[in-house]
Amino acid sequence: FIYGRLLPRFQERDGILAYERRDEKNRILVIASALGQETALSLEAPDGADAVRVKEILLNNYEEPPVFEKSSASQREIPLRPWECLVLALQE
């Protein structure tokens, strides 16, 4: 989609470039790790709201997709492997 908002995400994390694109119908999260080791990003909302929910993995630079930790139907963390890039469709 062309129109919508671009929102920086995970700015406090060194070695991670991430942003969310959203419009009235879509939410896409793009994450790129510039780290040579595994890490994880929390999907918990900082204000205590519901965690972000991943609807679908649209793109991934690894053959095997990441395995998300699941708890009460929402993912709590995004595991990132070294140099991994992900494009994720998010649920509203």
PDB file with one MODEL, atoms N, CA, C and O in Angstrom:
MODEL        1
ATOM      1  N   PHE A   1       0.831  -1.172   0.000  1.00  0.00           N
ATOM      2  CA  PHE A   1       0.000   0.000   0.000  1.00  0.00           C
ATOM      3  C   PHE A   1       0.881   1.243   0.000  1.00  0.00           C
ATOM      4  O   PHE A   1       1.994   1.239   0.525  1.00  0.00           O
ATOM      5  N   ILE A   2       0.363   2.290  -0.593  1.00  0.00           N
ATOM      6  CA  ILE A   2       1.146   3.509  -0.788  1.00  0.00           C
ATOM      7  C   ILE A   2       0.903   4.523   0.316  1.00  0.00           C
ATOM      8  O   ILE A   2       1.845   5.113   0.844  1.00  0.00           O
ATOM      9  N   TYR A   3      -0.343   4.722   0.658  1.00  0.00           N
ATOM     10  CA  TYR A   3      -0.692   5.756   1.632  1.00  0.00           C
ATOM     11  C   TYR A   3      -0.748   5.180   3.034  1.00  0.00           C
ATOM     12  O   TYR A   3      -0.860   3.967   3.214  1.00  0.00           O
ATOM     13  N   GLY A   4      -0.670   6.040   4.007  1.00  0.00           N
ATOM     14  CA  GLY A   4      -0.728   5.602   5.389  1.00  0.00           C
ATOM     15  C   GLY A   4       0.389   6.236   6.185  1.00  0.00           C
ATOM     16  O   GLY A   4       1.084   7.138   5.716  1.00  0.00           O
ATOM     17  N   ARG A   5       0.544   5.745   7.395  1.00  0.00           N
ATOM     18  CA  ARG A   5       1.548   6.298   8.309  1.00  0.00           C
ATOM     19  C   ARG A   5       2.756   5.386   8.404  1.00  0.00           C
ATOM     20  O   ARG A   5       2.647   4.168   8.261  1.00  0.00           O
ATOM     21  N   LEU A   6       3.894   5.985   8.643  1.00  0.00           N
ATOM     22  CA  LEU A   6       5.141   5.265   8.870  1.00  0.00           C
ATOM     23  C   LEU A   6       5.559   5.552  10.310  1.00  0.00           C
ATOM     24  O   LEU A   6       5.809   6.700  10.675  1.00  0.00           O
ATOM     25  N   LEU A   7       5.631   4.497  11.123  1.00  0.00           N
ATOM     26  CA  LEU A   7       5.917   4.653  12.550  1.00  0.00           C
ATOM     27  C   LEU A   7       7.193   3.909  12.926  1.00  0.00           C
ATOM     28  O   LEU A   7       7.255   2.692  12.750  1.00  0.00           O
ATOM     29  N   PRO A   8       8.211   4.595  13.438  1.00  0.00           N
ATOM     30  CA  PRO A   8       9.417   3.898  13.884  1.00  0.00           C
ATOM     31  C   PRO A   8       9.097   2.977  15.054  1.00  0.00           C
ATOM     32  O   PRO A   8       8.248   3.300  15.885  1.00  0.00           O
ATOM     33  N   ARG A   9       9.761   1.847  15.124  1.00  0.00           N
ATOM     34  CA  ARG A   9       9.577   0.887  16.207  1.00  0.00           C
ATOM     35  C   ARG A   9      10.942   0.422  16.722  1.00  0.00           C
ATOM     36  O   ARG A   9      11.922   0.412  15.977  1.00  0.00           O
ATOM     37  N   PHE A  10      10.998   0.042  17.991  1.00  0.00           N
ATOM     38  CA  PHE A  10      12.194  -0.527  18.622  1.00  0.00           C
ATOM     39  C   PHE A  10      13.416   0.382  18.482  1.00  0.00           C
ATOM     40  O   PHE A  10      14.532  -0.108  18.310  1.00  0.00           O
ATOM     41  N   GLN A  11      13.221   1.683  18.552  1.00  0.00           N
ATOM     42  CA  GLN A  11      14.324   2.630  18.388  1.00  0.00           C
ATOM     43  C   GLN A  11      15.362   2.512  19.504  1.00  0.00           C
ATOM     44  O   GLN A  11      16.519   2.890  19.316  1.00  0.00           O
ATOM     45  N   GLU A  12      14.964   1.999  20.642  1.00  0.00           N
ATOM     46  CA  GLU A  12      15.884   1.883  21.767  1.00  0.00           C
ATOM     47  C   GLU A  12      16.839   0.707  21.620  1.00  0.00           C
ATOM     48  O   GLU A  12      17.785   0.581  22.398  1.00  0.00           O
ATOM     49  N   ARG A  13      16.606  -0.151  20.640  1.00  0.00           N
ATOM     50  CA  ARG A  13      17.424  -1.353  20.457  1.00  0.00           C
ATOM     51  C   ARG A  13      18.543  -1.119  19.450  1.00  0.00           C
ATOM     52  O   ARG A  13      18.283  -0.804  18.289  1.00  0.00           O
ATOM     53  N   ASP A  14      19.785  -1.272  19.892  1.00  0.00           N
ATOM     54  CA  ASP A  14      20.933  -1.166  18.992  1.00  0.00           C
ATOM     55  C   ASP A  14      20.927  -2.341  18.023  1.00  0.00           C
ATOM     56  O   ASP A  14      20.605  -3.468  18.400  1.00  0.00           O
ATOM     57  N   GLY A  15      21.281  -2.071  16.783  1.00  0.00           N
ATOM     58  CA  GLY A  15      21.392  -3.126  15.782  1.00  0.00           C
ATOM     59  C   GLY A  15      20.074  -3.575  15.187  1.00  0.00           C
ATOM     60  O   GLY A  15      20.050  -4.553  14.440  1.00  0.00           O
ATOM     61  N   ILE A  16      18.964  -2.893  15.492  1.00  0.00           N
ATOM     62  CA  ILE A  16      17.649  -3.259  14.964  1.00  0.00           C
ATOM     63  C   ILE A  16      17.069  -2.053  14.224  1.00  0.00           C
ATOM     64  O   ILE A  16      17.008  -0.953  14.772  1.00  0.00           O
ATOM     65  N   LEU A  17      16.652  -2.264  12.998  1.00  0.00           N
ATOM     66  CA  LEU A  17      15.931  -1.254  12.232  1.00  0.00           C
ATOM     67  C   LEU A  17      14.516  -1.785  12.047  1.00  0.00           C
ATOM     68  O   LEU A  17      14.324  -2.859  11.476  1.00  0.00           O
ATOM     69  N   ALA A  18      13.528  -1.040  12.526  1.00  0.00           N
ATOM     70  CA  ALA A  18      12.145  -1.520  12.440  1.00  0.00           C
ATOM     71  C   ALA A  18      11.195  -0.341  12.277  1.00  0.00           C
ATOM     72  O   ALA A  18      11.397   0.736  12.838  1.00  0.00           O
ATOM     73  N   TYR A  19      10.162  -0.583  11.495  1.00  0.00           N
ATOM     74  CA  TYR A  19       9.102   0.418  11.357  1.00  0.00           C
ATOM     75  C   TYR A  19       7.790  -0.278  11.039  1.00  0.00           C
ATOM     76  O   TYR A  19       7.767  -1.403  10.538  1.00  0.00           O
ATOM     77  N   GLU A  20       6.709   0.407  11.338  1.00  0.00           N
ATOM     78  CA  GLU A  20       5.369  -0.092  11.041  1.00  0.00           C
ATOM     79  C   GLU A  20       4.737   0.819  10.008  1.00  0.00           C
ATOM     80  O   GLU A  20       4.807   2.042  10.124  1.00  0.00           O
ATOM     81  N   ARG A  21       4.120   0.225   8.999  1.00  0.00           N
ATOM     82  CA  ARG A  21       3.318   0.950   8.013  1.00  0.00           C
ATOM     83  C   ARG A  21       1.869   0.595   8.301  1.00  0.00           C
ATOM     84  O   ARG A  21       1.530  -0.576   8.471  1.00  0.00           O
ATOM     85  N   ARG A  22       1.017   1.610   8.357  1.00  0.00           N
ATOM     86  CA  ARG A  22      -0.390   1.316   8.599  1.00  0.00           C
ATOM     87  C   ARG A  22      -1.266   2.312   7.870  1.00  0.00           C
ATOM     88  O   ARG A  22      -0.924   3.479   7.682  1.00  0.00           O
ATOM     89  N   ASP A  23      -2.424   1.787   7.466  1.00  0.00           N
ATOM     90  CA  ASP A  23      -3.497   2.620   6.925  1.00  0.00           C
ATOM     91  C   ASP A  23      -4.797   2.104   7.522  1.00  0.00           C
ATOM     92  O   ASP A  23      -4.775   1.393   8.527  1.00  0.00           O
ATOM     93  N   GLU A  24      -5.915   2.448   6.926  1.00  0.00           N
ATOM     94  CA  GLU A  24      -7.209   2.047   7.490  1.00  0.00           C
ATOM     95  C   GLU A  24      -7.424   0.533   7.474  1.00  0.00           C
ATOM     96  O   GLU A  24      -8.182   0.012   8.292  1.00  0.00           O
ATOM     97  N   LYS A  25      -6.769  -0.178   6.559  1.00  0.00           N
ATOM     98  CA  LYS A  25      -7.017  -1.617   6.394  1.00  0.00           C
ATOM     99  C   LYS A  25      -5.822  -2.500   6.731  1.00  0.00           C
ATOM    100  O   LYS A  25      -6.004  -3.688   6.998  1.00  0.00           O
ATOM    101  N   ASN A  26      -4.613  -1.962   6.728  1.00  0.00           N
ATOM    102  CA  ASN A  26      -3.409  -2.787   6.827  1.00  0.00           C
ATOM    103  C   ASN A  26      -2.468  -2.309   7.918  1.00  0.00           C
ATOM    104  O   ASN A  26      -2.380  -1.117   8.214  1.00  0.00           O
ATOM    105  N   ARG A  27      -1.764  -3.274   8.513  1.00  0.00           N
ATOM    106  CA  ARG A  27      -0.659  -3.001   9.432  1.00  0.00           C
ATOM    107  C   ARG A  27       0.474  -3.946   9.061  1.00  0.00           C
ATOM    108  O   ARG A  27       0.312  -5.166   9.087  1.00  0.00           O
ATOM    109  N   ILE A  28       1.622  -3.372   8.717  1.00  0.00           N
ATOM    110  CA  ILE A  28       2.785  -4.151   8.323  1.00  0.00           C
ATOM    111  C   ILE A  28       3.955  -3.745   9.214  1.00  0.00           C
ATOM    112  O   ILE A  28       4.209  -2.556   9.402  1.00  0.00           O
ATOM    113  N   LEU A  29       4.668  -4.728   9.763  1.00  0.00           N
ATOM    114  CA  LEU A  29       5.854  -4.475  10.574  1.00  0.00           C
ATOM    115  C   LEU A  29       7.070  -4.998   9.817  1.00  0.00           C
ATOM    116  O   LEU A  29       7.123  -6.171   9.447  1.00  0.00           O
ATOM    117  N   VAL A  30       8.047  -4.120   9.588  1.00  0.00           N
ATOM    118  CA  VAL A  30       9.288  -4.480   8.906  1.00  0.00           C
ATOM    119  C   VAL A  30      10.405  -4.424   9.941  1.00  0.00           C
ATOM    120  O   VAL A  30      10.579  -3.414  10.623  1.00  0.00           O
ATOM    121  N   ILE A  31      11.161  -5.514  10.053  1.00  0.00           N
ATOM    122  CA  ILE A  31      12.234  -5.612  11.040  1.00  0.00           C
ATOM    123  C   ILE A  31      13.486  -6.144  10.350  1.00  0.00           C
ATOM    124  O   ILE A  31      13.430  -7.128   9.613  1.00  0.00           O
ATOM    125  N   ALA A  32      14.618  -5.480  10.597  1.00  0.00           N
ATOM    126  CA  ALA A  32      15.902  -5.953  10.085  1.00  0.00           C
ATOM    127  C   ALA A  32      16.904  -5.951  11.228  1.00  0.00           C
ATOM    128  O   ALA A  32      17.071  -4.946  11.918  1.00  0.00           O
ATOM    129  N   SER A  33      17.567  -7.080  11.421  1.00  0.00           N
ATOM    130  CA  SER A  33      18.588  -7.202  12.456  1.00  0.00           C
ATOM    131  C   SER A  33      19.963  -7.067  11.817  1.00  0.00           C
ATOM    132  O   SER A  33      20.274  -7.758  10.847  1.00  0.00           O
ATOM    133  N   ALA A  34      20.781  -6.181  12.362  1.00  0.00           N
ATOM    134  CA  ALA A  34      22.167  -6.033  11.930  1.00  0.00           C
ATOM    135  C   ALA A  34      23.101  -6.645  12.974  1.00  0.00           C
ATOM    136  O   ALA A  34      24.256  -6.240  13.106  1.00  0.00           O
ATOM    137  N   LEU A  35      22.582  -7.625  13.710  1.00  0.00           N
ATOM    138  CA  LEU A  35      23.328  -8.270  14.777  1.00  0.00           C
ATOM    139  C   LEU A  35      23.802  -9.646  14.327  1.00  0.00           C
ATOM    140  O   LEU A  35      23.097 -10.349  13.603  1.00  0.00           O
ATOM    141  N   GLY A  36      24.985 -10.018  14.756  1.00  0.00           N
ATOM    142  CA  GLY A  36      25.538 -11.325  14.419  1.00  0.00           C
ATOM    143  C   GLY A  36      25.135 -12.418  15.382  1.00  0.00           C
ATOM    144  O   GLY A  36      25.644 -13.534  15.291  1.00  0.00           O
ATOM    145  N   GLN A  37      24.228 -12.125  16.308  1.00  0.00           N
ATOM    146  CA  GLN A  37      23.743 -13.143  17.254  1.00  0.00           C
ATOM    147  C   GLN A  37      22.225 -13.060  17.360  1.00  0.00           C
ATOM    148  O   GLN A  37      21.608 -12.078  16.948  1.00  0.00           O
ATOM    149  N   GLU A  38      21.640 -14.114  17.923  1.00  0.00           N
ATOM    150  CA  GLU A  38      20.187 -14.140  18.094  1.00  0.00           C
ATOM    151  C   GLU A  38      19.756 -13.121  19.131  1.00  0.00           C
ATOM    152  O   GLU A  38      20.501 -12.801  20.056  1.00  0.00           O
ATOM    153  N   THR A  39      18.551 -12.619  18.964  1.00  0.00           N
ATOM    154  CA  THR A  39      17.955 -11.701  19.916  1.00  0.00           C
ATOM    155  C   THR A  39      16.442 -11.881  19.840  1.00  0.00           C
ATOM    156  O   THR A  39      15.950 -12.657  19.020  1.00  0.00           O
ATOM    157  N   ALA A  40      15.717 -11.183  20.671  1.00  0.00           N
ATOM    158  CA  ALA A  40      14.247 -11.245  20.641  1.00  0.00           C
ATOM    159  C   ALA A  40      13.703  -9.852  20.907  1.00  0.00           C
ATOM    160  O   ALA A  40      14.280  -9.085  21.678  1.00  0.00           O
ATOM    161  N   LEU A  41      12.593  -9.533  20.266  1.00  0.00           N
ATOM    162  CA  LEU A  41      11.910  -8.257  20.452  1.00  0.00           C
ATOM    163  C   LEU A  41      10.572  -8.510  21.125  1.00  0.00           C
ATOM    164  O   LEU A  41       9.802  -9.365  20.686  1.00  0.00           O
ATOM    165  N   SER A  42      10.300  -7.781  22.170  1.00  0.00           N
ATOM    166  CA  SER A  42       9.040  -7.937  22.892  1.00  0.00           C
ATOM    167  C   SER A  42       7.910  -7.284  22.118  1.00  0.00           C
ATOM    168  O   SER A  42       8.053  -6.172  21.609  1.00  0.00           O
ATOM    169  N   LEU A  43       6.792  -7.978  22.035  1.00  0.00           N
ATOM    170  CA  LEU A  43       5.606  -7.437  21.371  1.00  0.00           C
ATOM    171  C   LEU A  43       4.601  -6.885  22.375  1.00  0.00           C
ATOM    172  O   LEU A  43       3.501  -6.477  22.002  1.00  0.00           O
ATOM    173  N   GLU A  44       4.981  -6.874  23.640  1.00  0.00           N
ATOM    174  CA  GLU A  44       4.095  -6.317  24.662  1.00  0.00           C
ATOM    175  C   GLU A  44       3.996  -4.816  24.459  1.00  0.00           C
ATOM    176  O   GLU A  44       4.999  -4.147  24.213  1.00  0.00           O
ATOM    177  N   ALA A  45       2.808  -4.299  24.561  1.00  0.00           N
ATOM    178  CA  ALA A  45       2.617  -2.854  24.469  1.00  0.00           C
ATOM    179  C   ALA A  45       3.130  -2.215  25.753  1.00  0.00           C
ATOM    180  O   ALA A  45       2.815  -2.695  26.842  1.00  0.00           O
ATOM    181  N   PRO A  46       3.914  -1.142  25.651  1.00  0.00           N
ATOM    182  CA  PRO A  46       4.488  -0.550  26.850  1.00  0.00           C
ATOM    183  C   PRO A  46       3.457   0.024  27.811  1.00  0.00           C
ATOM    184  O   PRO A  46       3.735   0.152  29.004  1.00  0.00           O
ATOM    185  N   ASP A  47       2.280   0.369  27.319  1.00  0.00           N
ATOM    186  CA  ASP A  47       1.255   0.982  28.175  1.00  0.00           C
ATOM    187  C   ASP A  47       0.309  -0.042  28.787  1.00  0.00           C
ATOM    188  O   ASP A  47      -0.711   0.327  29.370  1.00  0.00           O
ATOM    189  N   GLY A  48       0.640  -1.330  28.659  1.00  0.00           N
ATOM    190  CA  GLY A  48      -0.189  -2.373  29.245  1.00  0.00           C
ATOM    191  C   GLY A  48      -1.340  -2.819  28.361  1.00  0.00           C
ATOM    192  O   GLY A  48      -2.140  -3.658  28.776  1.00  0.00           O
ATOM    193  N   ALA A  49      -1.444  -2.278  27.147  1.00  0.00           N
ATOM    194  CA  ALA A  49      -2.483  -2.701  26.217  1.00  0.00           C
ATOM    195  C   ALA A  49      -2.157  -4.105  25.703  1.00  0.00           C
ATOM    196  O   ALA A  49      -1.118  -4.674  26.039  1.00  0.00           O
ATOM    197  N   ASP A  50      -3.043  -4.646  24.900  1.00  0.00           N
ATOM    198  CA  ASP A  50      -2.827  -5.981  24.356  1.00  0.00           C
ATOM    199  C   ASP A  50      -1.561  -6.031  23.510  1.00  0.00           C
ATOM    200  O   ASP A  50      -1.183  -5.042  22.882  1.00  0.00           O
ATOM    201  N   ALA A  51      -0.913  -7.186  23.501  1.00  0.00           N
ATOM    202  CA  ALA A  51       0.278  -7.390  22.691  1.00  0.00           C
ATOM    203  C   ALA A  51      -0.091  -7.382  21.208  1.00  0.00           C
ATOM    204  O   ALA A  51      -1.222  -7.681  20.825  1.00  0.00           O
ATOM    205  N   VAL A  52       0.888  -7.034  20.396  1.00  0.00           N
ATOM    206  CA  VAL A  52       0.717  -7.079  18.948  1.00  0.00           C
ATOM    207  C   VAL A  52       0.536  -8.529  18.533  1.00  0.00           C
ATOM    208  O   VAL A  52       1.152  -9.426  19.107  1.00  0.00           O
ATOM    209  N   ARG A  53      -0.302  -8.755  17.546  1.00  0.00           N
ATOM    210  CA  ARG A  53      -0.526 -10.122  17.063  1.00  0.00           C
ATOM    211  C   ARG A  53      -0.095 -10.218  15.606  1.00  0.00           C
ATOM    212  O   ARG A  53      -0.522  -9.432  14.760  1.00  0.00           O
ATOM    213  N   VAL A  54       0.758 -11.198  15.332  1.00  0.00           N
ATOM    214  CA  VAL A  54       1.243 -11.421  13.971  1.00  0.00           C
ATOM    215  C   VAL A  54       0.227 -12.269  13.227  1.00  0.00           C
ATOM    216  O   VAL A  54      -0.104 -13.375  13.653  1.00  0.00           O
ATOM    217  N   LYS A  55      -0.262 -11.749  12.122  1.00  0.00           N
ATOM    218  CA  LYS A  55      -1.240 -12.463  11.307  1.00  0.00           C
ATOM    219  C   LYS A  55      -0.555 -13.384  10.301  1.00  0.00           C
ATOM    220  O   LYS A  55      -0.991 -14.514  10.079  1.00  0.00           O
ATOM    221  N   GLU A  56       0.536 -12.881   9.690  1.00  0.00           N
ATOM    222  CA  GLU A  56       1.185 -13.650   8.630  1.00  0.00           C
ATOM    223  C   GLU A  56       2.605 -13.146   8.420  1.00  0.00           C
ATOM    224  O   GLU A  56       2.875 -11.952   8.553  1.00  0.00           O
ATOM    225  N   ILE A  57       3.513 -14.064   8.092  1.00  0.00           N
ATOM    226  CA  ILE A  57       4.869 -13.687   7.697  1.00  0.00           C
ATOM    227  C   ILE A  57       4.837 -13.489   6.184  1.00  0.00           C
ATOM    228  O   ILE A  57       4.595 -14.438   5.438  1.00  0.00           O
ATOM    229  N   LEU A  58       5.079 -12.272   5.732  1.00  0.00           N
ATOM    230  CA  LEU A  58       5.030 -11.970   4.303  1.00  0.00           C
ATOM    231  C   LEU A  58       6.365 -12.218   3.613  1.00  0.00           C
ATOM    232  O   LEU A  58       6.408 -12.746   2.502  1.00  0.00           O
ATOM    233  N   LEU A  59       7.448 -11.839   4.270  1.00  0.00           N
ATOM    234  CA  LEU A  59       8.796 -12.048   3.723  1.00  0.00           C
ATOM    235  C   LEU A  59       9.747 -12.409   4.851  1.00  0.00           C
ATOM    236  O   LEU A  59       9.587 -11.964   5.987  1.00  0.00           O
ATOM    237  N   ASN A  60      10.753 -13.235   4.510  1.00  0.00           N
ATOM    238  CA  ASN A  60      11.745 -13.674   5.477  1.00  0.00           C
ATOM    239  C   ASN A  60      12.985 -14.054   4.696  1.00  0.00           C
ATOM    240  O   ASN A  60      12.866 -14.683   3.645  1.00  0.00           O
ATOM    241  N   ASN A  61      14.170 -13.699   5.164  1.00  0.00           N
ATOM    242  CA  ASN A  61      15.391 -14.042   4.431  1.00  0.00           C
ATOM    243  C   ASN A  61      16.013 -15.371   4.867  1.00  0.00           C
ATOM    244  O   ASN A  61      17.107 -15.710   4.414  1.00  0.00           O
ATOM    245  N   TYR A  62      15.342 -16.126   5.733  1.00  0.00           N
ATOM    246  CA  TYR A  62      15.764 -17.478   6.107  1.00  0.00           C
ATOM    247  C   TYR A  62      14.825 -18.482   5.443  1.00  0.00           C
ATOM    248  O   TYR A  62      13.668 -18.164   5.165  1.00  0.00           O
ATOM    249  N   GLU A  63      15.323 -19.698   5.187  1.00  0.00           N
ATOM    250  CA  GLU A  63      14.460 -20.738   4.605  1.00  0.00           C
ATOM    251  C   GLU A  63      13.335 -21.119   5.550  1.00  0.00           C
ATOM    252  O   GLU A  63      12.180 -21.233   5.138  1.00  0.00           O
ATOM    253  N   GLU A  64      13.672 -21.316   6.813  1.00  0.00           N
ATOM    254  CA  GLU A  64      12.677 -21.698   7.813  1.00  0.00           C
ATOM    255  C   GLU A  64      12.095 -20.444   8.461  1.00  0.00           C
ATOM    256  O   GLU A  64      12.847 -19.551   8.852  1.00  0.00           O
ATOM    257  N   PRO A  65      10.781 -20.363   8.581  1.00  0.00           N
ATOM    258  CA  PRO A  65      10.191 -19.189   9.238  1.00  0.00           C
ATOM    259  C   PRO A  65      10.495 -19.197  10.735  1.00  0.00           C
ATOM    260  O   PRO A  65      10.762 -20.253  11.307  1.00  0.00           O
ATOM    261  N   PRO A  66      10.457 -18.028  11.369  1.00  0.00           N
ATOM    262  CA  PRO A  66      10.682 -17.990  12.815  1.00  0.00           C
ATOM    263  C   PRO A  66       9.537 -18.667  13.558  1.00  0.00           C
ATOM    264  O   PRO A  66       8.410 -18.727  13.067  1.00  0.00           O
ATOM    265  N   VAL A  67       9.841 -19.169  14.735  1.00  0.00           N
ATOM    266  CA  VAL A  67       8.833 -19.785  15.581  1.00  0.00           C
ATOM    267  C   VAL A  67       8.509 -18.791  16.686  1.00  0.00           C
ATOM    268  O   VAL A  67       9.377 -18.417  17.474  1.00  0.00           O
ATOM    269  N   PHE A  68       7.260 -18.372  16.734  1.00  0.00           N
ATOM    270  CA  PHE A  68       6.841 -17.397  17.724  1.00  0.00           C
ATOM    271  C   PHE A  68       6.388 -18.099  18.993  1.00  0.00           C
ATOM    272  O   PHE A  68       5.728 -19.137  18.947  1.00  0.00           O
ATOM    273  N   GLU A  69       6.756 -17.514  20.130  1.00  0.00           N
ATOM    274  CA  GLU A  69       6.242 -17.996  21.413  1.00  0.00           C
ATOM    275  C   GLU A  69       4.777 -17.609  21.462  1.00  0.00           C
ATOM    276  O   GLU A  69       4.431 -16.459  21.196  1.00  0.00           O
ATOM    277  N   LYS A  70       3.912 -18.555  21.800  1.00  0.00           N
ATOM    278  CA  LYS A  70       2.478 -18.264  21.837  1.00  0.00           C
ATOM    279  C   LYS A  70       1.962 -18.381  23.255  1.00  0.00           C
ATOM    280  O   LYS A  70       2.287 -19.322  23.978  1.00  0.00           O
ATOM    281  N   SER A  71       1.169 -17.426  23.632  1.00  0.00           N
ATOM    282  CA  SER A  71       0.557 -17.425  24.946  1.00  0.00           C
ATOM    283  C   SER A  71      -0.762 -16.691  24.836  1.00  0.00           C
ATOM    284  O   SER A  71      -0.792 -15.531  24.427  1.00  0.00           O
ATOM    285  N   SER A  72      -1.826 -17.331  25.186  1.00  0.00           N
ATOM    286  CA  SER A  72      -3.182 -16.785  25.094  1.00  0.00           C
ATOM    287  C   SER A  72      -3.454 -16.106  23.765  1.00  0.00           C
ATOM    288  O   SER A  72      -3.957 -14.984  23.712  1.00  0.00           O
ATOM    289  N   ALA A  73      -3.114 -16.804  22.699  1.00  0.00           N
ATOM    290  CA  ALA A  73      -3.437 -16.420  21.325  1.00  0.00           C
ATOM    291  C   ALA A  73      -2.690 -15.174  20.838  1.00  0.00           C
ATOM    292  O   ALA A  73      -2.971 -14.694  19.740  1.00  0.00           O
ATOM    293  N   SER A  74      -1.768 -14.647  21.604  1.00  0.00           N
ATOM    294  CA  SER A  74      -0.975 -13.525  21.098  1.00  0.00           C
ATOM    295  C   SER A  74       0.499 -13.845  21.293  1.00  0.00           C
ATOM    296  O   SER A  74       0.881 -14.472  22.281  1.00  0.00           O
ATOM    297  N   GLN A  75       1.310 -13.421  20.364  1.00  0.00           N
ATOM    298  CA  GLN A  75       2.733 -13.673  20.459  1.00  0.00           C
ATOM    299  C   GLN A  75       3.338 -12.650  21.411  1.00  0.00           C
ATOM    300  O   GLN A  75       2.975 -11.474  21.385  1.00  0.00           O
ATOM    301  N   ARG A  76       4.262 -13.106  22.249  1.00  0.00           N
ATOM    302  CA  ARG A  76       4.902 -12.224  23.233  1.00  0.00           C
ATOM    303  C   ARG A  76       6.238 -11.691  22.736  1.00  0.00           C
ATOM    304  O   ARG A  76       6.637 -10.586  23.104  1.00  0.00           O
ATOM    305  N   GLU A  77       6.936 -12.462  21.902  1.00  0.00           N
ATOM    306  CA  GLU A  77       8.250 -12.061  21.418  1.00  0.00           C
ATOM    307  C   GLU A  77       8.422 -12.462  19.964  1.00  0.00           C
ATOM    308  O   GLU A  77       7.843 -13.439  19.489  1.00  0.00           O
ATOM    309  N   ILE A  78       9.241 -11.673  19.273  1.00  0.00           N
ATOM    310  CA  ILE A  78       9.671 -12.041  17.931  1.00  0.00           C
ATOM    311  C   ILE A  78      11.124 -12.487  18.063  1.00  0.00           C
ATOM    312  O   ILE A  78      11.989 -11.669  18.376  1.00  0.00           O
ATOM    313  N   PRO A  79      11.409 -13.772  17.830  1.00  0.00           N
ATOM    314  CA  PRO A  79      12.805 -14.207  17.862  1.00  0.00           C
ATOM    315  C   PRO A  79      13.480 -13.789  16.554  1.00  0.00           C
ATOM    316  O   PRO A  79      12.923 -13.984  15.473  1.00  0.00           O
ATOM    317  N   LEU A  80      14.658 -13.225  16.654  1.00  0.00           N
ATOM    318  CA  LEU A  80      15.410 -12.822  15.464  1.00  0.00           C
ATOM    319  C   LEU A  80      16.742 -13.552  15.437  1.00  0.00           C
ATOM    320  O   LEU A  80      17.502 -13.525  16.405  1.00  0.00           O
ATOM    321  N   ARG A  81      17.009 -14.199  14.320  1.00  0.00           N
ATOM    322  CA  ARG A  81      18.284 -14.870  14.123  1.00  0.00           C
ATOM    323  C   ARG A  81      19.287 -13.856  13.570  1.00  0.00           C
ATOM    324  O   ARG A  81      18.892 -12.765  13.157  1.00  0.00           O
ATOM    325  N   PRO A  82      20.588 -14.204  13.557  1.00  0.00           N
ATOM    326  CA  PRO A  82      21.576 -13.262  13.037  1.00  0.00           C
ATOM    327  C   PRO A  82      21.228 -12.785  11.628  1.00  0.00           C
ATOM    328  O   PRO A  82      20.955 -13.588  10.736  1.00  0.00           O
ATOM    329  N   TRP A  83      21.243 -11.471  11.446  1.00  0.00           N
ATOM    330  CA  TRP A  83      21.037 -10.813  10.155  1.00  0.00           C
ATOM    331  C   TRP A  83      19.652 -11.074   9.554  1.00  0.00           C
ATOM    332  O   TRP A  83      19.471 -10.944   8.343  1.00  0.00           O
ATOM    333  N   GLU A  84      18.704 -11.431  10.364  1.00  0.00           N
ATOM    334  CA  GLU A  84      17.365 -11.763   9.850  1.00  0.00           C
ATOM    335  C   GLU A  84      16.565 -10.502   9.532  1.00  0.00           C
ATOM    336  O   GLU A  84      16.630  -9.500  10.245  1.00  0.00           O
ATOM    337  N   CYS A  85      15.811 -10.585   8.441  1.00  0.00           N
ATOM    338  CA  CYS A  85      14.877  -9.523   8.041  1.00  0.00           C
ATOM    339  C   CYS A  85      13.492 -10.141   7.894  1.00  0.00           C
ATOM    340  O   CYS A  85      13.335 -11.200   7.287  1.00  0.00           O
ATOM    341  N   LEU A  86      12.488  -9.468   8.457  1.00  0.00           N
ATOM    342  CA  LEU A  86      11.117  -9.970   8.410  1.00  0.00           C
ATOM    343  C   LEU A  86      10.172  -8.852   7.979  1.00  0.00           C
ATOM    344  O   LEU A  86      10.361  -7.687   8.327  1.00  0.00           O
ATOM    345  N   VAL A  87       9.167  -9.231   7.226  1.00  0.00           N
ATOM    346  CA  VAL A  87       8.028  -8.357   6.932  1.00  0.00           C
ATOM    347  C   VAL A  87       6.807  -9.113   7.407  1.00  0.00           C
ATOM    348  O   VAL A  87       6.497 -10.189   6.897  1.00  0.00           O
ATOM    349  N   LEU A  88       6.105  -8.543   8.395  1.00  0.00           N
ATOM    350  CA  LEU A  88       4.985  -9.219   9.056  1.00  0.00           C
ATOM    351  C   LEU A  88       3.695  -8.443   8.887  1.00  0.00           C
ATOM    352  O   LEU A  88       3.659  -7.227   9.075  1.00  0.00           O
ATOM    353  N   ALA A  89       2.636  -9.154   8.532  1.00  0.00           N
ATOM    354  CA  ALA A  89       1.292  -8.558   8.551  1.00  0.00           C
ATOM    355  C   ALA A  89       0.782  -8.691   9.972  1.00  0.00           C
ATOM    356  O   ALA A  89       0.861  -9.767  10.564  1.00  0.00           O
ATOM    357  N   LEU A  90       0.256  -7.600  10.526  1.00  0.00           N
ATOM    358  CA  LEU A  90      -0.249  -7.604  11.899  1.00  0.00           C
ATOM    359  C   LEU A  90      -1.769  -7.561  11.909  1.00  0.00           C
ATOM    360  O   LEU A  90      -2.398  -7.007  11.007  1.00  0.00           O
ATOM    361  N   GLN A  91      -2.339  -8.150  12.934  1.00  0.00           N
ATOM    362  CA  GLN A  91      -3.790  -8.070  13.122  1.00  0.00           C
ATOM    363  C   GLN A  91      -4.126  -6.750  13.778  1.00  0.00           C
ATOM    364  O   GLN A  91      -3.322  -6.178  14.515  1.00  0.00           O
ATOM    365  N   GLU A  92      -5.320  -6.278  13.501  1.00  0.00           N
ATOM    366  CA  GLU A  92      -5.780  -5.032  14.133  1.00  0.00           C
ATOM    367  C   GLU A  92      -6.188  -5.295  15.549  1.00  0.00           C
ATOM    368  O   GLU A  92      -6.606  -4.375  16.253  1.00  0.00           O
TER     369      GLU A  92
ENDMDL
END
